[in-house]
Amino acid sequence: MKYDAIIYDIDGTILNTFDMNVYPLMRILKEELGIDYAFDELVLLMSTPGLKILKDYGVEDHEVVYKRWVKYVNEYEGGATIYENFDEVLALLHHTYKQGIVSAKMRDQYHIDFVSKDLHNHIDAEVLSDDTTKHKPDPDPLLLCMEKLGVTPDRCIYIGDSIFDYEAANAAGCDFGLAGWGNIELEGIDEPTYVFNQPQDIVSELL
């Protein structure tokens, strides 16, 4: 067996959360800045912690505004949805591998989107935005998750959908699997270890 552990991103990898996050963000930026930003621009930021997005766009009182964004997200019709059969993929792989999460989500949103779907039952460790001062593409969140799982980078693969995920994996010294179903922008993702076109491909390749 090539790996001892699989670590996953959440948004764009396990859960489709693009609409429920981006449209409320568009609303927030319109309210705060009076500017209509395009969906296609903002969706590329979904691997970045929400507080950093608001701060980078010059939103004043960004911690207060972030709470309103979360409120809009939770009110969004439809909410987060699991990509095709990913719950079954996690269950199958957990018989063989330790499994972890590294995500830019805040912990309260993790509980709303992920834990509420009982997906955490297949996860041995998670590192969220609240847990580190540095975030992807810095390797610190991945390295902390590996430490929690008790694995080394050479025995681990990180599966995600963004350039930040790819760069974090490279910086941490582990392999990277591209979640092709959730990827928006391929530029810069030059040599992933695997390209998975659908969630079931992870099972086919790693079991």
mmCIF file of the C-alpha atoms, coordinates in Angstrom:
data_MODEL
# 
_entry.id   MODEL 
# 
loop_
_atom_site.group_PDB 
_atom_site.id 
_atom_site.type_symbol 
_atom_site.label_atom_id 
_atom_site.label_alt_id 
_atom_site.label_comp_id 
_atom_site.label_asym_id 
_atom_site.label_entity_id 
_atom_site.label_seq_id 
_atom_site.pdbx_PDB_ins_code 
_atom_site.Cartn_x 
_atom_site.Cartn_y 
_atom_site.Cartn_z 
_atom_site.occupancy 
_atom_site.B_iso_or_equiv 
_atom_site.pdbx_formal_charge 
_atom_site.auth_seq_id 
_atom_site.auth_comp_id 
_atom_site.auth_asym_id 
_atom_site.auth_atom_id 
_atom_site.pdbx_PDB_model_num 
ATOM 1   C CA . MET A 1 1   ? 0.000   0.000  0.000   1.00 0.00 ? 1   MET A CA 1 
ATOM 2   C CA . LYS A 1 2   ? 1.516   3.306  -1.137  1.00 0.00 ? 2   LYS A CA 1 
ATOM 3   C CA . TYR A 1 3   ? -0.149  5.502  1.513   1.00 0.00 ? 3   TYR A CA 1 
ATOM 4   C CA . ASP A 1 4   ? -1.099  5.330  5.171   1.00 0.00 ? 4   ASP A CA 1 
ATOM 5   C CA . ALA A 1 5   ? -3.456  8.309  5.026   1.00 0.00 ? 5   ALA A CA 1 
ATOM 6   C CA . ILE A 1 6   ? -5.635  10.342 2.688   1.00 0.00 ? 6   ILE A CA 1 
ATOM 7   C CA . ILE A 1 7   ? -6.326  13.986 3.504   1.00 0.00 ? 7   ILE A CA 1 
ATOM 8   C CA . TYR A 1 8   ? -9.119  15.886 1.763   1.00 0.00 ? 8   TYR A CA 1 
ATOM 9   C CA . ASP A 1 9   ? -10.111 19.450 1.119   1.00 0.00 ? 9   ASP A CA 1 
ATOM 10  C CA . ILE A 1 10  ? -13.872 20.012 1.558   1.00 0.00 ? 10  ILE A CA 1 
ATOM 11  C CA . ASP A 1 11  ? -15.234 22.747 -0.719  1.00 0.00 ? 11  ASP A CA 1 
ATOM 12  C CA . GLY A 1 12  ? -15.076 21.664 -4.355  1.00 0.00 ? 12  GLY A CA 1 
ATOM 13  C CA . THR A 1 13  ? -13.794 18.238 -3.319  1.00 0.00 ? 13  THR A CA 1 
ATOM 14  C CA . ILE A 1 14  ? -16.265 16.525 -0.976  1.00 0.00 ? 14  ILE A CA 1 
ATOM 15  C CA . LEU A 1 15  ? -19.007 19.157 -0.971  1.00 0.00 ? 15  LEU A CA 1 
ATOM 16  C CA . ASN A 1 16  ? -20.376 21.419 -3.681  1.00 0.00 ? 16  ASN A CA 1 
ATOM 17  C CA . THR A 1 17  ? -20.571 24.716 -1.814  1.00 0.00 ? 17  THR A CA 1 
ATOM 18  C CA . PHE A 1 18  ? -19.795 27.156 -4.602  1.00 0.00 ? 18  PHE A CA 1 
ATOM 19  C CA . ASP A 1 19  ? -23.270 28.645 -5.079  1.00 0.00 ? 19  ASP A CA 1 
ATOM 20  C CA . MET A 1 20  ? -24.113 28.815 -1.382  1.00 0.00 ? 20  MET A CA 1 
ATOM 21  C CA . ASN A 1 21  ? -20.874 30.683 -0.623  1.00 0.00 ? 21  ASN A CA 1 
ATOM 22  C CA . VAL A 1 22  ? -20.339 32.852 -3.686  1.00 0.00 ? 22  VAL A CA 1 
ATOM 23  C CA . TYR A 1 23  ? -23.798 34.361 -4.146  1.00 0.00 ? 23  TYR A CA 1 
ATOM 24  C CA . PRO A 1 24  ? -23.953 35.497 -0.494  1.00 0.00 ? 24  PRO A CA 1 
ATOM 25  C CA . LEU A 1 25  ? -20.415 36.914 -0.898  1.00 0.00 ? 25  LEU A CA 1 
ATOM 26  C CA . MET A 1 26  ? -21.562 38.857 -3.964  1.00 0.00 ? 26  MET A CA 1 
ATOM 27  C CA . ARG A 1 27  ? -24.409 40.239 -1.859  1.00 0.00 ? 27  ARG A CA 1 
ATOM 28  C CA . ILE A 1 28  ? -22.062 41.187 0.997   1.00 0.00 ? 28  ILE A CA 1 
ATOM 29  C CA . LEU A 1 29  ? -19.596 43.008 -1.274  1.00 0.00 ? 29  LEU A CA 1 
ATOM 30  C CA . LYS A 1 30  ? -22.442 44.879 -2.956  1.00 0.00 ? 30  LYS A CA 1 
ATOM 31  C CA . GLU A 1 31  ? -23.803 45.940 0.433   1.00 0.00 ? 31  GLU A CA 1 
ATOM 32  C CA . GLU A 1 32  ? -20.426 46.924 1.867   1.00 0.00 ? 32  GLU A CA 1 
ATOM 33  C CA . LEU A 1 33  ? -18.594 48.323 -1.155  1.00 0.00 ? 33  LEU A CA 1 
ATOM 34  C CA . GLY A 1 34  ? -21.350 49.105 -3.646  1.00 0.00 ? 34  GLY A CA 1 
ATOM 35  C CA . ILE A 1 35  ? -19.616 46.981 -6.287  1.00 0.00 ? 35  ILE A CA 1 
ATOM 36  C CA . ASP A 1 36  ? -21.107 44.130 -8.327  1.00 0.00 ? 36  ASP A CA 1 
ATOM 37  C CA . TYR A 1 37  ? -18.408 41.452 -8.499  1.00 0.00 ? 37  TYR A CA 1 
ATOM 38  C CA . ALA A 1 38  ? -18.747 38.586 -10.970 1.00 0.00 ? 38  ALA A CA 1 
ATOM 39  C CA . PHE A 1 39  ? -19.387 35.028 -9.794  1.00 0.00 ? 39  PHE A CA 1 
ATOM 40  C CA . ASP A 1 40  ? -16.492 33.764 -11.950 1.00 0.00 ? 40  ASP A CA 1 
ATOM 41  C CA . GLU A 1 41  ? -14.047 36.057 -10.140 1.00 0.00 ? 41  GLU A CA 1 
ATOM 42  C CA . LEU A 1 42  ? -15.170 35.272 -6.612  1.00 0.00 ? 42  LEU A CA 1 
ATOM 43  C CA . VAL A 1 43  ? -15.464 31.507 -7.078  1.00 0.00 ? 43  VAL A CA 1 
ATOM 44  C CA . LEU A 1 44  ? -11.691 31.365 -7.554  1.00 0.00 ? 44  LEU A CA 1 
ATOM 45  C CA . LEU A 1 45  ? -11.286 32.545 -3.946  1.00 0.00 ? 45  LEU A CA 1 
ATOM 46  C CA . MET A 1 46  ? -13.144 29.673 -2.339  1.00 0.00 ? 46  MET A CA 1 
ATOM 47  C CA . SER A 1 47  ? -9.977  28.027 -1.010  1.00 0.00 ? 47  SER A CA 1 
ATOM 48  C CA . THR A 1 48  ? -9.141  31.219 0.908   1.00 0.00 ? 48  THR A CA 1 
ATOM 49  C CA . PRO A 1 49  ? -10.389 31.743 4.490   1.00 0.00 ? 49  PRO A CA 1 
ATOM 50  C CA . GLY A 1 50  ? -13.483 33.934 4.479   1.00 0.00 ? 50  GLY A CA 1 
ATOM 51  C CA . LEU A 1 51  ? -12.096 36.555 6.861   1.00 0.00 ? 51  LEU A CA 1 
ATOM 52  C CA . LYS A 1 52  ? -9.060  37.010 4.617   1.00 0.00 ? 52  LYS A CA 1 
ATOM 53  C CA . ILE A 1 53  ? -11.283 37.474 1.539   1.00 0.00 ? 53  ILE A CA 1 
ATOM 54  C CA . LEU A 1 54  ? -13.230 40.276 3.211   1.00 0.00 ? 54  LEU A CA 1 
ATOM 55  C CA . LYS A 1 55  ? -10.051 41.910 4.515   1.00 0.00 ? 55  LYS A CA 1 
ATOM 56  C CA . ASP A 1 56  ? -8.331  41.700 1.113   1.00 0.00 ? 56  ASP A CA 1 
ATOM 57  C CA . TYR A 1 57  ? -11.337 43.351 -0.559  1.00 0.00 ? 57  TYR A CA 1 
ATOM 58  C CA . GLY A 1 58  ? -11.149 46.234 1.891   1.00 0.00 ? 58  GLY A CA 1 
ATOM 59  C CA . VAL A 1 59  ? -14.283 45.486 3.886   1.00 0.00 ? 59  VAL A CA 1 
ATOM 60  C CA . GLU A 1 60  ? -14.298 47.447 7.147   1.00 0.00 ? 60  GLU A CA 1 
ATOM 61  C CA . ASP A 1 61  ? -15.226 45.618 10.356  1.00 0.00 ? 61  ASP A CA 1 
ATOM 62  C CA . HIS A 1 62  ? -14.609 42.396 8.443   1.00 0.00 ? 62  HIS A CA 1 
ATOM 63  C CA . GLU A 1 63  ? -15.095 40.181 11.506  1.00 0.00 ? 63  GLU A CA 1 
ATOM 64  C CA . VAL A 1 64  ? -18.594 41.594 12.042  1.00 0.00 ? 64  VAL A CA 1 
ATOM 65  C CA . VAL A 1 65  ? -19.406 41.417 8.329   1.00 0.00 ? 65  VAL A CA 1 
ATOM 66  C CA . TYR A 1 66  ? -18.147 37.826 8.189   1.00 0.00 ? 66  TYR A CA 1 
ATOM 67  C CA . LYS A 1 67  ? -20.861 36.805 10.643  1.00 0.00 ? 67  LYS A CA 1 
ATOM 68  C CA . ARG A 1 68  ? -23.453 38.318 8.305   1.00 0.00 ? 68  ARG A CA 1 
ATOM 69  C CA . TRP A 1 69  ? -21.946 36.429 5.370   1.00 0.00 ? 69  TRP A CA 1 
ATOM 70  C CA . VAL A 1 70  ? -22.247 33.183 7.351   1.00 0.00 ? 70  VAL A CA 1 
ATOM 71  C CA . LYS A 1 71  ? -25.882 34.059 8.087   1.00 0.00 ? 71  LYS A CA 1 
ATOM 72  C CA . TYR A 1 72  ? -26.577 34.565 4.369   1.00 0.00 ? 72  TYR A CA 1 
ATOM 73  C CA . VAL A 1 73  ? -24.783 31.299 3.549   1.00 0.00 ? 73  VAL A CA 1 
ATOM 74  C CA . ASN A 1 74  ? -26.890 29.352 6.027   1.00 0.00 ? 74  ASN A CA 1 
ATOM 75  C CA . GLU A 1 75  ? -30.060 30.913 4.641   1.00 0.00 ? 75  GLU A CA 1 
ATOM 76  C CA . TYR A 1 76  ? -29.134 30.028 1.056   1.00 0.00 ? 76  TYR A CA 1 
ATOM 77  C CA . GLU A 1 77  ? -31.647 27.636 -0.456  1.00 0.00 ? 77  GLU A CA 1 
ATOM 78  C CA . GLY A 1 78  ? -30.167 24.213 -1.188  1.00 0.00 ? 78  GLY A CA 1 
ATOM 79  C CA . GLY A 1 79  ? -27.088 24.529 0.997   1.00 0.00 ? 79  GLY A CA 1 
ATOM 80  C CA . ALA A 1 80  ? -24.061 22.265 0.631   1.00 0.00 ? 80  ALA A CA 1 
ATOM 81  C CA . THR A 1 81  ? -24.491 19.042 -1.333  1.00 0.00 ? 81  THR A CA 1 
ATOM 82  C CA . ILE A 1 82  ? -22.288 15.936 -1.352  1.00 0.00 ? 82  ILE A CA 1 
ATOM 83  C CA . TYR A 1 83  ? -20.561 15.227 -4.660  1.00 0.00 ? 83  TYR A CA 1 
ATOM 84  C CA . GLU A 1 84  ? -21.665 11.982 -6.277  1.00 0.00 ? 84  GLU A CA 1 
ATOM 85  C CA . ASN A 1 85  ? -21.305 9.043  -3.848  1.00 0.00 ? 85  ASN A CA 1 
ATOM 86  C CA . PHE A 1 86  ? -18.544 10.738 -1.850  1.00 0.00 ? 86  PHE A CA 1 
ATOM 87  C CA . ASP A 1 87  ? -20.089 9.530  1.404   1.00 0.00 ? 87  ASP A CA 1 
ATOM 88  C CA . GLU A 1 88  ? -19.676 5.957  0.132   1.00 0.00 ? 88  GLU A CA 1 
ATOM 89  C CA . VAL A 1 89  ? -16.112 6.689  -1.009  1.00 0.00 ? 89  VAL A CA 1 
ATOM 90  C CA . LEU A 1 90  ? -15.168 7.889  2.488   1.00 0.00 ? 90  LEU A CA 1 
ATOM 91  C CA . ALA A 1 91  ? -16.763 4.834  4.091   1.00 0.00 ? 91  ALA A CA 1 
ATOM 92  C CA . LEU A 1 92  ? -14.961 2.394  1.777   1.00 0.00 ? 92  LEU A CA 1 
ATOM 93  C CA . LEU A 1 93  ? -11.538 4.001  2.090   1.00 0.00 ? 93  LEU A CA 1 
ATOM 94  C CA . HIS A 1 94  ? -11.774 4.282  5.871   1.00 0.00 ? 94  HIS A CA 1 
ATOM 95  C CA . HIS A 1 95  ? -11.446 0.504  6.122   1.00 0.00 ? 95  HIS A CA 1 
ATOM 96  C CA . THR A 1 96  ? -7.919  0.812  4.719   1.00 0.00 ? 96  THR A CA 1 
ATOM 97  C CA . TYR A 1 97  ? -6.667  4.350  5.337   1.00 0.00 ? 97  TYR A CA 1 
ATOM 98  C CA . LYS A 1 98  ? -6.564  6.948  8.046   1.00 0.00 ? 98  LYS A CA 1 
ATOM 99  C CA . GLN A 1 99  ? -8.486  9.949  6.731   1.00 0.00 ? 99  GLN A CA 1 
ATOM 100 C CA . GLY A 1 100 ? -8.141  13.633 7.488   1.00 0.00 ? 100 GLY A CA 1 
ATOM 101 C CA . ILE A 1 101 ? -9.540  17.018 6.521   1.00 0.00 ? 101 ILE A CA 1 
ATOM 102 C CA . VAL A 1 102 ? -7.619  20.222 5.806   1.00 0.00 ? 102 VAL A CA 1 
ATOM 103 C CA . SER A 1 103 ? -9.970  23.054 4.920   1.00 0.00 ? 103 SER A CA 1 
ATOM 104 C CA . ALA A 1 104 ? -10.204 26.836 5.018   1.00 0.00 ? 104 ALA A CA 1 
ATOM 105 C CA . LYS A 1 105 ? -13.614 26.480 6.701   1.00 0.00 ? 105 LYS A CA 1 
ATOM 106 C CA . MET A 1 106 ? -14.199 27.970 10.124  1.00 0.00 ? 106 MET A CA 1 
ATOM 107 C CA . ARG A 1 107 ? -15.210 25.334 12.674  1.00 0.00 ? 107 ARG A CA 1 
ATOM 108 C CA . ASP A 1 108 ? -18.808 26.498 13.043  1.00 0.00 ? 108 ASP A CA 1 
ATOM 109 C CA . GLN A 1 109 ? -19.336 26.237 9.284   1.00 0.00 ? 109 GLN A CA 1 
ATOM 110 C CA . TYR A 1 110 ? -17.643 22.810 9.279   1.00 0.00 ? 110 TYR A CA 1 
ATOM 111 C CA . HIS A 1 111 ? -20.298 21.565 11.681  1.00 0.00 ? 111 HIS A CA 1 
ATOM 112 C CA . ILE A 1 112 ? -23.112 23.052 9.596   1.00 0.00 ? 112 ILE A CA 1 
ATOM 113 C CA . ASP A 1 113 ? -21.887 21.750 6.221   1.00 0.00 ? 113 ASP A CA 1 
ATOM 114 C CA . PHE A 1 114 ? -19.957 18.566 7.053   1.00 0.00 ? 114 PHE A CA 1 
ATOM 115 C CA . VAL A 1 115 ? -20.749 17.171 10.488  1.00 0.00 ? 115 VAL A CA 1 
ATOM 116 C CA . SER A 1 116 ? -24.493 17.574 9.938   1.00 0.00 ? 116 SER A CA 1 
ATOM 117 C CA . LYS A 1 117 ? -24.218 15.042 7.084   1.00 0.00 ? 117 LYS A CA 1 
ATOM 118 C CA . ASP A 1 118 ? -22.448 12.504 9.350   1.00 0.00 ? 118 ASP A CA 1 
ATOM 119 C CA . LEU A 1 119 ? -19.384 12.596 7.098   1.00 0.00 ? 119 LEU A CA 1 
ATOM 120 C CA . HIS A 1 120 ? -17.136 13.181 10.124  1.00 0.00 ? 120 HIS A CA 1 
ATOM 121 C CA . ASN A 1 121 ? -17.720 9.560  11.177  1.00 0.00 ? 121 ASN A CA 1 
ATOM 122 C CA . HIS A 1 122 ? -15.124 8.563  8.560   1.00 0.00 ? 122 HIS A CA 1 
ATOM 123 C CA . ILE A 1 123 ? -12.574 11.243 9.539   1.00 0.00 ? 123 ILE A CA 1 
ATOM 124 C CA . ASP A 1 124 ? -9.757  10.696 12.048  1.00 0.00 ? 124 ASP A CA 1 
ATOM 125 C CA . ALA A 1 125 ? -8.429  14.280 12.231  1.00 0.00 ? 125 ALA A CA 1 
ATOM 126 C CA . GLU A 1 126 ? -9.329  17.690 10.885  1.00 0.00 ? 126 GLU A CA 1 
ATOM 127 C CA . VAL A 1 127 ? -7.461  20.990 10.632  1.00 0.00 ? 127 VAL A CA 1 
ATOM 128 C CA . LEU A 1 128 ? -9.636  24.023 9.950   1.00 0.00 ? 128 LEU A CA 1 
ATOM 129 C CA . SER A 1 129 ? -9.064  27.735 9.507   1.00 0.00 ? 129 SER A CA 1 
ATOM 130 C CA . ASP A 1 130 ? -9.312  28.318 13.267  1.00 0.00 ? 130 ASP A CA 1 
ATOM 131 C CA . ASP A 1 131 ? -6.501  25.849 14.010  1.00 0.00 ? 131 ASP A CA 1 
ATOM 132 C CA . THR A 1 132 ? -3.508  27.555 12.366  1.00 0.00 ? 132 THR A CA 1 
ATOM 133 C CA . THR A 1 133 ? -2.212  31.089 11.864  1.00 0.00 ? 133 THR A CA 1 
ATOM 134 C CA . LYS A 1 134 ? -0.970  30.229 8.372   1.00 0.00 ? 134 LYS A CA 1 
ATOM 135 C CA . HIS A 1 135 ? -3.243  28.775 5.697   1.00 0.00 ? 135 HIS A CA 1 
ATOM 136 C CA . LYS A 1 136 ? -2.967  27.079 2.313   1.00 0.00 ? 136 LYS A CA 1 
ATOM 137 C CA . PRO A 1 137 ? -0.837  27.334 0.212   1.00 0.00 ? 137 PRO A CA 1 
ATOM 138 C CA . ASP A 1 138 ? 1.409   27.315 3.291   1.00 0.00 ? 138 ASP A CA 1 
ATOM 139 C CA . PRO A 1 139 ? 2.092   23.691 4.325   1.00 0.00 ? 139 PRO A CA 1 
ATOM 140 C CA . ASP A 1 140 ? 1.388   24.223 8.053   1.00 0.00 ? 140 ASP A CA 1 
ATOM 141 C CA . PRO A 1 141 ? -2.256  22.999 8.037   1.00 0.00 ? 141 PRO A CA 1 
ATOM 142 C CA . LEU A 1 142 ? -1.335  19.827 6.142   1.00 0.00 ? 142 LEU A CA 1 
ATOM 143 C CA . LEU A 1 143 ? 1.673   19.143 8.342   1.00 0.00 ? 143 LEU A CA 1 
ATOM 144 C CA . LEU A 1 144 ? -0.452  19.587 11.468  1.00 0.00 ? 144 LEU A CA 1 
ATOM 145 C CA . CYS A 1 145 ? -3.039  17.152 10.126  1.00 0.00 ? 145 CYS A CA 1 
ATOM 146 C CA . MET A 1 146 ? -0.316  14.605 9.350   1.00 0.00 ? 146 MET A CA 1 
ATOM 147 C CA . GLU A 1 147 ? 0.985   15.010 12.892  1.00 0.00 ? 147 GLU A CA 1 
ATOM 148 C CA . LYS A 1 148 ? -2.500  14.358 14.273  1.00 0.00 ? 148 LYS A CA 1 
ATOM 149 C CA . LEU A 1 149 ? -2.835  11.285 12.043  1.00 0.00 ? 149 LEU A CA 1 
ATOM 150 C CA . GLY A 1 150 ? 0.634   10.017 12.946  1.00 0.00 ? 150 GLY A CA 1 
ATOM 151 C CA . VAL A 1 151 ? 1.847   9.805  9.339   1.00 0.00 ? 151 VAL A CA 1 
ATOM 152 C CA . THR A 1 152 ? 4.763   11.203 7.363   1.00 0.00 ? 152 THR A CA 1 
ATOM 153 C CA . PRO A 1 153 ? 4.432   13.243 4.139   1.00 0.00 ? 153 PRO A CA 1 
ATOM 154 C CA . ASP A 1 154 ? 5.855   10.467 1.968   1.00 0.00 ? 154 ASP A CA 1 
ATOM 155 C CA . ARG A 1 155 ? 3.034   8.163  3.132   1.00 0.00 ? 155 ARG A CA 1 
ATOM 156 C CA . CYS A 1 156 ? 0.219   10.635 2.568   1.00 0.00 ? 156 CYS A CA 1 
ATOM 157 C CA . ILE A 1 157 ? -1.823  12.070 -0.312  1.00 0.00 ? 157 ILE A CA 1 
ATOM 158 C CA . TYR A 1 158 ? -3.838  15.288 -0.264  1.00 0.00 ? 158 TYR A CA 1 
ATOM 159 C CA . ILE A 1 159 ? -6.896  15.498 -2.533  1.00 0.00 ? 159 ILE A CA 1 
ATOM 160 C CA . GLY A 1 160 ? -8.202  18.925 -3.494  1.00 0.00 ? 160 GLY A CA 1 
ATOM 161 C CA . ASP A 1 161 ? -9.480  21.057 -6.339  1.00 0.00 ? 161 ASP A CA 1 
ATOM 162 C CA . SER A 1 162 ? -7.454  24.291 -6.305  1.00 0.00 ? 162 SER A CA 1 
ATOM 163 C CA . ILE A 1 163 ? -4.002  25.680 -6.966  1.00 0.00 ? 163 ILE A CA 1 
ATOM 164 C CA . PHE A 1 164 ? -3.741  26.441 -3.222  1.00 0.00 ? 164 PHE A CA 1 
ATOM 165 C CA . ASP A 1 165 ? -4.327  22.757 -2.458  1.00 0.00 ? 165 ASP A CA 1 
ATOM 166 C CA . TYR A 1 166 ? -1.712  21.722 -5.018  1.00 0.00 ? 166 TYR A CA 1 
ATOM 167 C CA . GLU A 1 167 ? 0.890   24.190 -3.740  1.00 0.00 ? 167 GLU A CA 1 
ATOM 168 C CA . ALA A 1 168 ? 0.242   23.216 -0.116  1.00 0.00 ? 168 ALA A CA 1 
ATOM 169 C CA . ALA A 1 169 ? 0.772   19.533 -0.934  1.00 0.00 ? 169 ALA A CA 1 
ATOM 170 C CA . ASN A 1 170 ? 4.013   20.292 -2.767  1.00 0.00 ? 170 ASN A CA 1 
ATOM 171 C CA . ALA A 1 171 ? 5.262   22.458 0.099   1.00 0.00 ? 171 ALA A CA 1 
ATOM 172 C CA . ALA A 1 172 ? 4.380   19.744 2.627   1.00 0.00 ? 172 ALA A CA 1 
ATOM 173 C CA . GLY A 1 173 ? 6.171   17.078 0.585   1.00 0.00 ? 173 GLY A CA 1 
ATOM 174 C CA . CYS A 1 174 ? 3.185   14.819 -0.051  1.00 0.00 ? 174 CYS A CA 1 
ATOM 175 C CA . ASP A 1 175 ? 1.472   13.586 -3.203  1.00 0.00 ? 175 ASP A CA 1 
ATOM 176 C CA . PHE A 1 176 ? -1.518  15.445 -4.656  1.00 0.00 ? 176 PHE A CA 1 
ATOM 177 C CA . GLY A 1 177 ? -4.709  14.180 -6.246  1.00 0.00 ? 177 GLY A CA 1 
ATOM 178 C CA . LEU A 1 178 ? -6.733  16.654 -8.309  1.00 0.00 ? 178 LEU A CA 1 
ATOM 179 C CA . ALA A 1 179 ? -10.496 16.523 -7.776  1.00 0.00 ? 179 ALA A CA 1 
ATOM 180 C CA . GLY A 1 180 ? -11.397 17.179 -11.394 1.00 0.00 ? 180 GLY A CA 1 
ATOM 181 C CA . TRP A 1 181 ? -15.145 17.442 -10.745 1.00 0.00 ? 181 TRP A CA 1 
ATOM 182 C CA . GLY A 1 182 ? -14.741 20.511 -8.535  1.00 0.00 ? 182 GLY A CA 1 
ATOM 183 C CA . ASN A 1 183 ? -11.824 22.231 -10.232 1.00 0.00 ? 183 ASN A CA 1 
ATOM 184 C CA . ILE A 1 184 ? -12.488 25.690 -11.663 1.00 0.00 ? 184 ILE A CA 1 
ATOM 185 C CA . GLU A 1 185 ? -9.016  26.725 -12.812 1.00 0.00 ? 185 GLU A CA 1 
ATOM 186 C CA . LEU A 1 186 ? -6.222  24.356 -13.901 1.00 0.00 ? 186 LEU A CA 1 
ATOM 187 C CA . GLU A 1 187 ? -3.523  26.978 -14.432 1.00 0.00 ? 187 GLU A CA 1 
ATOM 188 C CA . GLY A 1 188 ? -0.487  26.199 -12.306 1.00 0.00 ? 188 GLY A CA 1 
ATOM 189 C CA . ILE A 1 189 ? -1.539  22.633 -11.457 1.00 0.00 ? 189 ILE A CA 1 
ATOM 190 C CA . ASP A 1 190 ? 1.122   21.131 -13.691 1.00 0.00 ? 190 ASP A CA 1 
ATOM 191 C CA . GLU A 1 191 ? 2.019   17.737 -12.268 1.00 0.00 ? 191 GLU A CA 1 
ATOM 192 C CA . PRO A 1 192 ? -0.575  16.268 -9.909  1.00 0.00 ? 192 PRO A CA 1 
ATOM 193 C CA . THR A 1 193 ? 0.172   12.695 -8.863  1.00 0.00 ? 193 THR A CA 1 
ATOM 194 C CA . TYR A 1 194 ? -3.368  11.702 -9.862  1.00 0.00 ? 194 TYR A CA 1 
ATOM 195 C CA . VAL A 1 195 ? -6.222  13.329 -11.741 1.00 0.00 ? 195 VAL A CA 1 
ATOM 196 C CA . PHE A 1 196 ? -9.522  11.966 -10.465 1.00 0.00 ? 196 PHE A CA 1 
ATOM 197 C CA . ASN A 1 197 ? -12.399 12.704 -12.847 1.00 0.00 ? 197 ASN A CA 1 
ATOM 198 C CA . GLN A 1 198 ? -15.089 11.475 -10.467 1.00 0.00 ? 198 GLN A CA 1 
ATOM 199 C CA . PRO A 1 199 ? -15.082 10.525 -6.767  1.00 0.00 ? 199 PRO A CA 1 
ATOM 200 C CA . GLN A 1 200 ? -15.242 6.794  -7.526  1.00 0.00 ? 200 GLN A CA 1 
ATOM 201 C CA . ASP A 1 201 ? -11.860 7.104  -9.280  1.00 0.00 ? 201 ASP A CA 1 
ATOM 202 C CA . ILE A 1 202 ? -10.232 7.573  -5.868  1.00 0.00 ? 202 ILE A CA 1 
ATOM 203 C CA . VAL A 1 203 ? -11.427 4.118  -4.847  1.00 0.00 ? 203 VAL A CA 1 
ATOM 204 C CA . SER A 1 204 ? -10.355 2.598  -8.172  1.00 0.00 ? 204 SER A CA 1 
ATOM 205 C CA . GLU A 1 205 ? -6.836  4.034  -7.902  1.00 0.00 ? 205 GLU A CA 1 
ATOM 206 C CA . LEU A 1 206 ? -6.149  3.669  -4.178  1.00 0.00 ? 206 LEU A CA 1 
ATOM 207 C CA . LEU A 1 207 ? -7.841  0.394  -3.233  1.00 0.00 ? 207 LEU A CA 1 
# 
